[in-house]
Amino acid sequence: MQKHIFLCKKVVLYVKAYKMVMSRLSIFVKQRRKQLNLTQEEFAERAGVALTVIRKIEQGKDNLSLSKVNQVLLMFGHKLEPVSIKKNEKGSGEI
């Protein structure tokens, strides 16, 4: 039972972290697009993605393709990639 509660708490933490990342991504892309004085349509065209991709990113939606997000981020010289997680008490990187 305790292991189940521990795993549930870990999952909740990961979900919160994911939502925070999506929120930061949303703000970053929107601010940078506006600095370039581009509409969402113009930016989507320059990035080579559909308008819906830009809208989903800027709205913080979580059903995005990593390759599409990276296609957008490359416009600013950035990309998302997996990073190793902190090891747990047992020395494993797993949940």
RARA-V43231 format. One record per pair of residues at least 24 apart in sequence whose C-alpha atoms are under 7 Angstrom apart, sorted by the first residue. I is the first residue (numbers start at 0). J is the second residue. Records with the same first field share a line. If there is no record, write none. Layout:
BEGIN
I=J, J
END
This chain:
BEGIN
6=94
9=94
21=59, 61
22=59
25=56, 57, 58, 59
26=57
28=57
29=57
46=70, 71, 74
END
